[in-house]
Every structure is written in C-alpha cells, then in structure tokens.
Amino acid sequence: MSQVLEDTNLKKIWRYYDRGESRIGYRLILGGTKHFGYYEPGQTRWALRASMRQMEDRLAAELALPRGAKVLDAGCGMGNVARALAVRHGLDVTGVDILDFNITEAKRRSATSGLTRTTHFQIGDYHRLPFEDDSFDGLYTMETFVHSANPTVALAEFARVLKPGGKLVMFEYSRTPDEQASAEANAAMRRVCDEAAMPAWLELYHGVLDEMLADAGFAVESSVDITANMMPMASAFYVIGKFPFWVGRITRLEYKVVNAMSARMMFRYKEAWRYGIHTAVNKA
C-alpha cells in the first residue's frame, strides 16, 4: 500500500511542478530556485535573490563540511543550490530529483557554468536512492521533505547513504496542532498541502521531525525556528500572488494558480505553520 501511495504522490508532484504557473513563475521571479530566502533585520522584502543566496550560505554553515566533501541534495530541482554550494563553499554535490525536466535543466546550467566536475545530477526518488551505503559526507533537503509520501522510509534512506558521523540538514516547514489554529487556518493548510502535493507537512507538527530523526538513528544537534527570517519573502509573495489569485477565483480556475493561492493562504494564516532548520548527525 505504501508503494502505491508513494507512486500516486509522485504523479501529483509532477503535475504541480509541470503546471505553467510553476514553470514560468519559478523561473521569472526566482531564477528557477525553489526555496525561501533568509532575511537579515531591516532587509527589504523585495531582496528576493539576495535573501536566497543568504539562505544557501546558512545551509553551508549548518553543514560545516570541508571543501571537497561529498554532499547529496535530496530534491535538487534545477540545481541552483548545488551550484551555490560548489562555487561558494567548495563542496562536491550530487542532486537527485524525480522530474526529468529539472535534471535536464540542472545539467545544462552546470555545463554552461563549467561546474560538471563538482555538481552531478540524476533522476532519483529519495525514498529509493540509487547509491551505495555510506556514500556521502552530508545530505540536505531544502523545502522538499514536505513532498514525501513516506517520511520514515525517506529518513531511513538518508541514514543509509550517509557515512557514520555524516551531517543531515533539513530546511523544512512544520505545522501547528489543529486545536491551536482556527478552522479557517486548518482548512487552508489542508488545501495547500493537497494542491501542492505536500502530504508530509500534514504530519509534521512542531517537534515531530526531530522525533522522527531520532527514531531513524540521528542525533539532533539543533532545531532552529527561522520563520521570522523568511517571512519577508512570504509577505512579498502575498503581494505578488494577489492578482493571479483573484483571476483564478473569478474564473473558477484556482487549481491553475496553486502558487498564488498558497502564497495568499500561507501569509494570511501564518499562525498555522513555522519554518525551521534541523541539523543532525548520523549515528550509524
């Protein structure tokens, strides 16, 4: 049954990222990057790309690995994060993604940038990673674990391919228990997770990911709530998404503007979720 659920969810992820709104929006606004930014105090919310580079540097700081270390990007998209880690921090990054058009573009961009020796990309599902045991010094997810249909299996795979003592860093969302949020906020959360194929987010109440990491054999080093540091981008998306969301509502085609809908709902009901950095070490 779990295999059926995973395969069904993979199809939903494909549909979400293959929509015109996703393809065009991510490229036009974020240059193909698919993660939030990290804002310093007083930084304008419109510093979209600068804040994303700051978030990538925060990732490198959490990994704290020497130059040349081998790292796995689980859900690499077009490889922008992998290239940032290779160029600015000297890491050797392998990225896997289930979407063939992402992998094609990741390889093209790395070839154009002359980074084919330090960034490597292949189609792969992080529930069934195509690597030997103990292959990597580090592994990270950047807002991709929420797409998992079977978080326990995925974490077991992360532990398997990481060397003993290897570092795992996860930049991920969590959610507020239902009884602590309004009915409207809970309904919005479920809708966003369904439309954007993020079933794990519904399970990841605050603190649950750290418990799952411990159960999977990781020693959790830190868990930091950085919601306030990424909220300026959420507010920018709220503004950007206003018109397309309005068009979707009046035409009854909201399913075609999922990102705009998510942007509006996430900011409006921000009490229903948090954004955190979870850093752990593989004890295996």
N, C-alpha and C positions, 0 to 999 in steps of 0.2 A: 504493500500500500504506500509506504514512504517513497518508493521509487516513482510511483505514479504521480504522487503529489509534487515531487521534485521536477519531473518532466513537464507537468502541467504549468508549474510556476515558471519554468524556463521559457515556455511559449509566451506567457504573459509579460515577462521581462522583455522578450524580443519585440512584442507588439508595442510596448511602452517606448522603448528607445528607437524603434523604427518609425514612429509617427513623425510626420513632417514637422510638427511643433518642436519635438525633441531634437531632431537632427539640425534644424535651422536655428532654433533658439540657443542651444548649447554652443554652436559654432559662432553665431553672430555676437552673442553677449559675452560669452566666457572663453572664446577661442578653442572650444572643444573640451575644456576642463569640466569635470562634473563633481566638484566639491565646493563647499562654502569657504569663505575667507576668514582669516584671523585678523581682527582689527585692534590696533593699539588705541588707548584712550585719546579721544579727540579727533580720531581719523574720520574723514568724511565717508559716509556710506557708499558714495559713488567711486571709491577707490577699489573697484571690484578686482581688477587683475593684480594690483599691488598686494591686496589682502590675501589673495590666493597664494601668491609666492611666499608670503609670510606664514601661511598655514603649512605649506610644504617644508619650509625651514623648521617649523615647530616639529613636524614629523621626523625630520632628520635628527633633531636634538633629542627626541624621545628614543629613537633607535640607538643613538650613541654608538655607532659601529665605525671601525676604522676604514679608511679608504681601501677599496678593493673587495670589501665584504660582499658576499652574495646574498641578495635580498629578493623575496618574492612579493610581487604586487598582485593580490588576490582580487581580481575585478578591475583590470587596468584601464579600461576604456581605450582612448586614443593614445595612451602612454605619456601624457603630459607630466604626470607626477614622476613616473620612472625617469624621464629625461631630466627633470629638475634635480632629482637625487644624484643622477650620474654626473651632470655638469657641475653642480654647485657643491656636491659633497663627496664625489669620487666613488660612489657605490656602483656595483655591478648588479643591475636589476633585470629580473625576468618577470614579464607580465603575462597573466592568463585572463581571458575574457571569453564568454560564451558567444559573443556576437562577432561574426566573421568580418563585418564591415568595420568594426572597431579595430580589429587586428590588422586588417589591410591598411587602414589609415595610420595606425601606430608604426607599422614597419616603414611606410612611405615617409613619415615625418622624421623618423630616426635616420633613415638613409639620407634624406635631404640635409639633416643636421650633422652628418658624419658621426653618428653615435651607434653604429651597428655592432661595435665591439663591446660596448658597455650596457646596451639595452637590447633585450631579446623578447620576442612576443610570439605567443601561440594560442590557438583556440583551446580552451580548457574550462572545466567546471570545478570550482573549488570544493565541491562535495566529493569529487573523484579526481584528485590531482595526478597528472601524468609524470610524477617524479619519484625517484628513489627515496627511501628513508634517509633522514639526516642530510638533506641536500642543501639547506640554506642556513645562513647565519642569522637572518632576520626575515620577518614577514609582516606585512601590514595590510589593513583594509582602510579605505577612505570612503566612508558612506556607502559601502557595498554589502556589508554583512546583513543589513536590514532586508535585503532581497532573498536571503536564504529561506528555503522551504524546510530545512532540517538543520538548525544551528548546531545541535550536538554532533552530528556527523561531520559538519564542516570544521568544527573545532578539533575533532579527533584527527582529521586530515592535516590541519595546521600543525598539531603536535607531532605527527608522524614525519612530515617533511622538514621540520626544524631540527637542527642539531641540539643535543643536550646543552642547556645554557643559552640557547638561541632566543632572540628577543622578538616578541609579538607586540605590535602597536595597532590599536584599533580606534579610529575616529568615527564614532557612531552615535546614533540617536537612542534615547530611551523614552519611555512614556510614563505619565502619571497614572496611578491606580484610578480606576473608574470612579470610585466613590469620592475621590478628591478633585474631580473635574466636573464641569457641567455636562448635562445630557447633550447639549449642542456641540461641546468640545469633543466628547467621546464619539459622536456621530461623524464629525469632521475627520477625526483621526482614522476611523474605520474606512471612510470613503477614500481618503488619501492613500492609505495602505493598499486598498483593493485596486484602485485605478493605476497606481504606480508600481504594483507587484512587489510589495514590501511586507510579506507575511510575518517575518521575524520581529518587526517593530512592534506588532501587537503583543508579542510575548515578552519583549524586553522592557519590563517595568524597571524603574530606577533601582539599581543594585543587582539586578538579575544577571547581567552579563558577567560581572565579577564572580558571582557564584558559579556560573557555567564554566568560566575559565578555570577556577579551582578544581571543579569536578573533572575537567579534561586534562589535568596534570600540570597546570601552570601555576606559578607563584606570582600573584598580582603585586606589582611594585607600587603602582599608583593608579588612581582613578580621579580625574580632574574635570569638574564641570566648567566648560568654557562657553556656555550659552551666551553670556553677555558679550564675549569677544566676537561671536559670529552673527549676533543679532542685527548689527547694522546692515549686513548683506540681506538678511531676511526682510528688513524694512524696505530696502531698495527693490527687492523682488515684488513686494506687496504693491509698490507703486507701478512697477513695470507691468505687472500682471493685471492691472485694473481694467484696461480697455479690452484685451483679448478675452478676459473672463466675462465681461459684460456682453461682448458679441456672442460668446458661447452660450450664455444664458438666454438671450433673446431669440437665438436661432435653435435652441434646444440641442446644441451640438457640444455640450460641455466636455464630453469624452474626447473631443479633438483638441482641447486646450487643457490637458491634465496638469501641466506645469504651472500655468497661470492659476488654475483652481487651487493647486497645492500651495502656491505662494500666498494666495489670499487667506486660505484656511490656516496655514501654519502660523502666520503672524497674528491673525485675529484671535486664535485660540492658543497663544503661546504658553499658557499655563498647563497645557496638556502634554508638553514634551520638554526634553533637555538635550543638549549636545555635549558629549564628553570624550575625553582621551583616556583610553585604558591601556596601560603598559604592563606587560607580564613577561616572565621568563619561563622557558620550557624546562621542567624538572626531570623529564625522561632521560 
